Amino acid sequence: MKLIVFLFFTAINNIKSYPIKTINNKSIRLLNMSTFIGKPRDSLAEVDNQGRFVRTAAGFRNQISKNDDTFQPESGRYHLYISLACPWANRCLAIRNLKGLQSAIDVSVVHPTWQRTRPLDDNDTHAGWVFAPGQELSNTNGYGKLLPKKSVDFDPINGVKSIRDLYELSGDTLKKYSVPVLWDKKTNQIVNNESSEIIRLFTVVFDDFATGPLAKYNFYPEELRKEIDEINSWVYDDINNGVYKCGFAKSQLAYDEAVEVLFTALDKVENILSSHRYLIGNTLTEADIRLFMTLVRFDEVYVVYFKCNVRTISSYPNIINYCRDIYQIEGMKESIDMEHIKIHYFTSHAVLNHYAVIPKGPNVLADLALPHDRNRF
């Protein structure tokens, strides 16, 4: 016990030695979380002593700006590593496609089924995102053998085998190897791995290179930022992350708390959408893109896999029409790959789905292609 107390206060005292960075006009001291976390881990390990899922923050938070000494906006300089299954990475791909930044920022897609990232080390059981083009992969229990129809890429920049390798090349200490990753080819390092910040970079910083249907569209306009930030806060905590709090809960108490908060928030969204086309009046913003990425996965995955079965999205008349509206925006449809989504969730967390069996229905994307009623606003 004395040793634990000593290590804790040593860590606290060492905090003052960590660098300070300015993020969104705020000075933030960047903590070296390896002080507290000793080995590589995935999201399922992030639970408190009551069994509640507690997501740790992203560790790479550099910004890109014409005024930045290191990272300036340039076409072809940055590379985006994603999973088509991950909602956080998917929001970055969607903004890229909506803005038309395909020529400016290239993309590599990992295999949806997590694999051992150090398979030759018996003492390192970490499983995560890997580059495995053309390979049928089983889960870590050896079940299932799936290769999605849509491309899985190799790493064309560094030739590494996993996302973990990119983090280690960049001197990471947090040891949680998530996507998205925005990589700088010029300095050979991760620029940013926080999806909420990457989508804002794509929204404005690269406008000189945008050629898409919403090339000059600002998803985070100055006059709406206060409202957007307020909505993002509860949507993230209660819905985007809320489904994970349900699915990764390790106690009945934690699950019961999370599922009640989740459906209270979805009811709130349904009420908002009863009188507005989007979350903020009739203006499409980043808040809608962020919410949509959870909603599009909900009935196919979260209802079953994360036990979010109180109500389906299809049972909410305003929300389902809202989803159709957003899905049918030019550039969005090609950003969503339900096969990757379902393969990932149902094969990657072996402790939650031992045999990697994937449910068949309910074909949400066919529903989202149907006409919507949002033009009434």
C-alpha positions as CSV (number, residue, x, y, z in Angstrom):
1,M,0.0,0.0,0.0
2,K,2.8,2.4,0.9
3,L,4.4,1.7,-2.5
4,I,1.2,2.5,-4.4
5,V,0.8,5.8,-2.5
6,F,4.5,6.6,-3.2
7,L,4.1,6.0,-6.9
8,F,0.9,8.0,-7.1
9,F,2.4,11.1,-5.5
10,T,5.6,10.7,-7.5
11,A,3.4,10.7,-10.6
12,I,1.5,13.8,-9.5
13,N,4.8,15.6,-8.7
14,N,6.2,14.8,-12.1
15,I,3.2,16.3,-13.8
16,K,4.8,19.7,-13.6
17,S,7.6,18.5,-15.9
18,Y,5.2,17.7,-18.8
19,P,4.9,20.1,-21.7
20,I,2.1,22.7,-22.1
21,K,0.4,23.1,-25.4
22,T,-2.2,25.5,-26.6
23,I,-5.3,23.7,-28.0
24,N,-8.3,25.7,-29.0
25,N,-6.9,28.8,-27.3
26,K,-6.6,26.9,-24.0
27,S,-3.3,26.0,-22.3
28,I,-3.3,22.2,-21.6
29,R,-0.5,20.3,-19.8
30,L,0.0,17.1,-21.8
31,L,0.3,14.2,-19.3
32,N,2.4,11.2,-20.0
33,M,-0.2,8.6,-19.2
34,S,2.4,5.7,-19.2
35,T,3.1,6.9,-15.6
36,F,-0.3,5.3,-14.8
37,I,-0.7,2.7,-17.6
38,G,2.0,0.2,-18.0
39,K,1.1,-1.9,-21.1
40,P,-0.7,-1.7,-24.4
41,R,-4.4,-1.8,-24.1
42,D,-7.7,-1.5,-26.1
43,S,-10.9,0.3,-25.1
44,L,-12.3,-2.8,-23.3
45,A,-9.7,-2.3,-20.6
46,E,-10.8,1.2,-19.8
47,V,-13.2,0.7,-16.9
48,D,-13.3,2.0,-13.4
49,N,-13.8,0.0,-10.2
50,Q,-17.6,0.1,-10.6
51,G,-17.4,-1.5,-14.1
52,R,-18.1,1.8,-15.9
53,F,-16.4,2.4,-19.3
54,V,-14.2,5.5,-19.1
55,R,-12.5,6.5,-22.4
56,T,-9.1,8.1,-22.2
57,A,-8.3,11.2,-24.3
58,A,-6.3,11.2,-27.5
59,G,-2.6,12.0,-27.1
60,F,-1.6,13.7,-30.3
61,R,-3.2,17.1,-30.6
62,N,-1.1,19.2,-33.0
63,Q,-2.9,21.7,-35.2
64,I,-2.4,22.6,-38.8
65,S,-2.3,26.2,-39.8
66,K,-0.7,28.6,-42.3
67,N,0.8,30.3,-39.2
68,D,2.2,27.2,-37.6
69,D,5.9,26.7,-37.6
70,T,5.8,23.0,-38.2
71,F,2.5,21.9,-39.7
72,Q,1.2,24.0,-42.6
73,P,-1.7,23.0,-44.9
74,E,-0.3,21.5,-48.1
75,S,-1.9,19.2,-50.7
76,G,-0.5,15.7,-50.6
77,R,1.5,16.2,-47.4
78,Y,-0.8,14.5,-44.9
79,H,-2.1,10.9,-44.9
80,L,-5.3,9.7,-43.1
81,Y,-5.3,6.2,-41.6
82,I,-8.8,5.0,-40.8
83,S,-11.0,2.1,-40.2
84,L,-14.3,2.2,-42.2
85,A,-15.9,0.5,-39.1
86,C,-14.8,3.1,-36.5
87,P,-17.4,5.9,-36.0
88,W,-14.6,8.3,-34.9
89,A,-12.5,7.7,-38.0
90,N,-15.6,7.5,-40.2
91,R,-16.6,11.1,-39.3
92,C,-13.2,12.3,-40.6
93,L,-13.6,10.3,-43.9
94,A,-17.1,11.8,-44.3
95,I,-15.9,15.4,-44.0
96,R,-13.0,14.7,-46.3
97,N,-15.4,13.3,-48.9
98,L,-18.1,16.0,-48.5
99,K,-15.5,18.8,-48.8
100,G,-13.8,17.0,-51.8
101,L,-10.3,16.6,-50.3
102,Q,-9.5,13.3,-51.9
103,S,-6.7,14.7,-54.0
104,A,-5.2,16.6,-51.1
105,I,-5.4,14.0,-48.3
106,D,-5.0,10.3,-49.2
107,V,-6.3,7.5,-47.1
108,S,-5.4,4.0,-46.0
109,V,-8.0,1.6,-44.6
110,V,-7.1,-1.1,-42.1
111,H,-8.7,-4.5,-41.8
112,P,-11.9,-4.5,-39.7
113,T,-10.9,-7.5,-37.6
114,W,-8.5,-6.8,-34.8
115,Q,-5.3,-9.0,-34.7
116,R,-2.5,-9.5,-32.3
117,T,-0.1,-6.7,-33.0
118,R,2.9,-8.5,-31.6
119,P,2.0,-12.1,-32.4
120,L,5.5,-13.5,-31.7
121,D,5.6,-12.1,-28.2
122,D,3.7,-14.4,-25.8
123,N,3.7,-11.7,-23.1
124,D,2.1,-9.1,-25.4
125,T,-1.5,-10.0,-26.1
126,H,-2.6,-6.6,-27.4
127,A,-5.0,-6.8,-30.4
128,G,-5.7,-3.9,-32.6
129,W,-5.9,-2.5,-36.2
130,V,-3.6,-4.1,-38.8
131,F,-2.9,-3.6,-42.5
132,A,-3.8,-6.9,-44.1
133,P,-4.8,-6.5,-47.8
134,G,-6.4,-9.5,-49.4
135,Q,-6.3,-11.6,-46.2
136,E,-9.2,-13.5,-44.5
137,L,-8.7,-13.0,-40.8
138,S,-10.2,-14.8,-37.8
139,N,-10.7,-13.3,-34.4
140,T,-8.1,-13.8,-31.7
141,N,-10.0,-16.9,-30.6
142,G,-9.5,-18.4,-34.0
143,Y,-13.1,-18.2,-35.1
144,G,-14.6,-16.5,-38.2
145,K,-12.6,-16.0,-41.4
146,L,-13.7,-12.9,-43.2
147,L,-12.4,-10.5,-45.9
148,P,-14.6,-7.5,-46.7
149,K,-15.4,-6.8,-50.3
150,K,-14.2,-3.2,-50.1
151,S,-10.5,-2.6,-50.1
152,V,-8.2,-3.2,-47.1
153,D,-4.9,-1.4,-47.7
154,F,-1.3,-1.8,-46.9
155,D,0.6,1.1,-45.5
156,P,2.1,3.0,-48.4
157,I,3.9,5.6,-46.3
158,N,5.9,3.6,-43.8
159,G,5.3,0.0,-44.8
160,V,4.3,-1.0,-41.2
161,K,2.0,-3.8,-40.3
162,S,-0.2,-2.2,-37.7
163,I,-1.5,1.2,-36.4
164,R,0.4,0.4,-33.3
165,D,3.6,0.7,-35.3
166,L,2.7,4.2,-36.4
167,Y,2.3,5.2,-32.7
168,E,5.6,3.8,-31.7
169,L,7.3,5.5,-34.6
170,S,5.9,8.8,-33.2
171,G,7.2,8.2,-29.7
172,D,3.8,7.4,-28.2
173,T,3.6,6.7,-24.5
174,L,-0.2,6.3,-23.9
175,K,-0.2,2.8,-25.5
176,K,-3.7,3.0,-26.8
177,Y,-3.5,2.6,-30.6
178,S,-6.6,4.1,-32.0
179,V,-7.8,5.5,-35.4
180,P,-8.1,8.0,-37.0
181,V,-4.5,8.9,-37.4
182,L,-3.5,12.0,-39.4
183,W,0.1,11.5,-40.4
184,D,2.6,14.1,-41.7
185,K,4.8,12.6,-44.5
186,K,7.2,15.5,-44.3
187,T,8.2,15.1,-40.6
188,N,7.3,11.4,-40.3
189,Q,5.0,11.6,-37.3
190,I,1.5,11.6,-36.1
191,V,0.0,15.1,-36.2
192,N,-3.3,14.4,-34.6
193,N,-5.4,11.4,-33.5
194,E,-8.4,13.3,-32.1
195,S,-11.3,13.0,-34.6
196,S,-13.1,16.1,-33.4
197,E,-10.1,18.2,-34.2
198,I,-9.3,16.5,-37.5
199,I,-12.8,17.2,-38.8
200,R,-12.3,20.9,-38.0
201,L,-9.0,20.9,-39.8
202,F,-10.7,19.4,-42.8
203,T,-13.6,21.8,-42.5
204,V,-11.6,25.0,-43.1
205,V,-7.8,24.6,-43.2
206,F,-7.7,22.8,-46.5
207,D,-10.3,24.8,-48.3
208,D,-7.7,25.9,-51.0
209,F,-7.6,22.3,-52.1
210,A,-11.3,21.3,-51.8
211,T,-13.2,20.4,-54.9
212,G,-16.3,18.6,-53.6
213,P,-20.0,19.3,-53.4
214,L,-19.4,21.3,-50.1
215,A,-16.0,22.6,-50.9
216,K,-16.4,25.9,-49.2
217,Y,-19.0,24.8,-46.7
218,N,-18.1,25.5,-43.0
219,F,-19.4,22.8,-40.7
220,Y,-18.3,24.9,-37.7
221,P,-19.4,28.4,-38.5
222,E,-18.4,31.2,-36.0
223,E,-21.9,32.3,-35.3
224,L,-23.1,28.8,-34.3
225,R,-20.1,27.6,-32.4
226,K,-21.5,28.0,-28.9
227,E,-24.6,26.0,-29.8
228,I,-22.6,23.4,-31.7
229,D,-20.2,23.0,-28.7
230,E,-23.1,22.6,-26.3
231,I,-24.8,19.9,-28.4
232,N,-21.6,18.1,-29.1
233,S,-20.9,17.9,-25.3
234,W,-24.0,15.9,-24.4
235,V,-24.3,14.0,-27.7
236,Y,-20.8,12.8,-27.3
237,D,-21.1,11.8,-23.6
238,D,-24.6,10.4,-23.7
239,I,-24.9,8.9,-27.3
240,N,-21.5,8.7,-29.2
241,N,-19.7,7.4,-26.2
242,G,-22.9,6.3,-24.5
243,V,-23.3,3.2,-26.6
244,Y,-19.8,2.1,-25.6
245,K,-20.7,2.7,-22.0
246,C,-23.5,0.2,-22.4
247,G,-21.5,-2.3,-24.5
248,F,-18.3,-2.2,-22.5
249,A,-19.9,-2.1,-19.0
250,K,-18.6,-4.7,-16.7
251,S,-21.4,-4.4,-14.0
252,Q,-25.2,-4.3,-14.1
253,L,-25.0,-1.0,-12.3
254,A,-22.8,0.6,-15.0
255,Y,-25.0,-0.8,-17.8
256,D,-28.3,0.3,-16.2
257,E,-26.9,3.9,-15.7
258,A,-25.6,4.1,-19.2
259,V,-28.6,2.7,-21.0
260,E,-31.0,5.1,-19.2
261,V,-28.9,8.1,-20.1
262,L,-28.5,6.9,-23.7
263,F,-32.2,6.6,-24.4
264,T,-33.1,9.8,-22.6
265,A,-30.6,11.6,-24.9
266,L,-32.1,9.9,-28.0
267,D,-35.6,11.0,-26.9
268,K,-34.2,14.5,-26.6
269,V,-32.8,14.3,-30.2
270,E,-36.2,13.1,-31.5
271,N,-37.9,16.1,-29.9
272,I,-35.4,18.5,-31.3
273,L,-35.8,17.0,-34.8
274,S,-39.6,17.4,-34.6
275,S,-39.2,21.1,-35.2
276,H,-35.9,21.5,-36.9
277,R,-34.3,19.8,-39.9
278,Y,-31.0,19.5,-38.2
279,L,-29.7,19.7,-34.6
280,I,-29.3,23.4,-34.9
281,G,-32.2,24.8,-36.9
282,N,-32.0,24.3,-40.6
283,T,-28.2,24.4,-40.8
284,L,-26.1,21.3,-41.3
285,T,-23.1,21.3,-38.9
286,E,-20.4,19.1,-37.7
287,A,-22.8,18.1,-34.8
288,D,-25.0,16.3,-37.3
289,I,-22.1,14.4,-38.9
290,R,-20.9,13.4,-35.5
291,L,-24.3,12.1,-34.4
292,F,-25.1,10.4,-37.6
293,M,-22.0,8.1,-37.3
294,T,-23.5,6.6,-34.2
295,L,-27.1,6.5,-35.5
296,V,-26.1,4.7,-38.7
297,R,-24.5,1.9,-36.7
298,F,-27.2,1.7,-34.1
299,D,-29.8,-0.8,-35.4
300,E,-27.2,-3.0,-37.1
301,V,-24.8,-3.3,-34.2
302,Y,-25.5,-1.5,-31.0
303,V,-29.0,-2.8,-30.5
304,V,-27.7,-6.4,-30.4
305,Y,-24.0,-6.1,-29.6
306,F,-24.0,-3.3,-27.0
307,K,-27.4,-4.3,-25.6
308,C,-29.0,-0.9,-26.6
309,N,-32.3,-2.6,-27.2
310,V,-34.8,-0.3,-25.5
311,R,-35.8,1.2,-28.8
312,T,-34.4,1.1,-32.3
313,I,-33.6,4.1,-34.4
314,S,-36.1,3.0,-37.0
315,S,-38.8,3.4,-34.3
316,Y,-38.1,7.1,-34.0
317,P,-39.9,8.8,-37.0
318,N,-38.0,12.0,-36.9
319,I,-34.5,10.5,-36.3
320,I,-34.9,7.9,-39.1
321,N,-35.9,10.5,-41.6
322,Y,-33.1,12.7,-40.4
323,C,-30.7,9.8,-41.0
324,R,-32.0,9.3,-44.5
325,D,-31.5,13.0,-45.2
326,I,-27.9,13.0,-44.1
327,Y,-27.1,9.7,-45.8
328,Q,-28.4,11.1,-49.1
329,I,-26.1,14.2,-49.0
330,E,-23.7,13.9,-52.0
331,G,-20.4,12.4,-50.7
332,M,-21.9,10.6,-47.6
333,K,-23.1,7.3,-49.1
334,E,-19.6,6.4,-50.2
335,S,-18.3,7.1,-46.7
336,I,-20.3,4.4,-45.1
337,D,-19.5,0.7,-45.4
338,M,-21.8,-1.5,-43.4
339,E,-19.9,-4.7,-44.1
340,H,-16.7,-3.3,-42.5
341,I,-18.8,-2.0,-39.6
342,K,-20.4,-5.3,-38.8
343,I,-17.3,-7.4,-39.4
344,H,-15.3,-5.2,-37.0
345,Y,-17.7,-5.1,-34.1
346,F,-18.7,-8.8,-34.2
347,T,-15.2,-10.2,-34.8
348,S,-12.8,-7.9,-33.0
349,H,-13.8,-8.1,-29.3
350,A,-13.4,-11.9,-28.8
351,V,-14.5,-11.6,-25.1
352,L,-17.9,-10.2,-26.2
353,N,-18.5,-12.5,-29.2
354,H,-16.4,-15.6,-28.8
355,Y,-17.3,-17.4,-32.1
356,A,-17.4,-14.2,-34.3
357,V,-20.9,-14.9,-35.6
358,I,-22.3,-11.9,-37.4
359,P,-26.1,-11.2,-37.4
360,K,-27.7,-10.9,-40.8
361,G,-30.2,-8.0,-40.6
362,P,-31.7,-5.5,-40.7
363,N,-30.2,-3.8,-43.8
364,V,-30.3,-0.2,-42.5
365,L,-28.6,1.2,-45.7
366,A,-31.5,0.1,-47.8
367,D,-33.8,2.0,-45.5
368,L,-31.7,5.1,-45.6
369,A,-31.9,5.2,-49.4
370,L,-35.7,5.7,-49.1
371,P,-37.3,9.2,-49.5
372,H,-37.3,11.4,-46.4
373,D,-39.6,14.1,-45.1
374,R,-37.0,16.6,-43.9
375,N,-37.8,19.0,-46.7
376,R,-40.8,20.1,-44.8
377,F,-38.7,22.5,-42.7
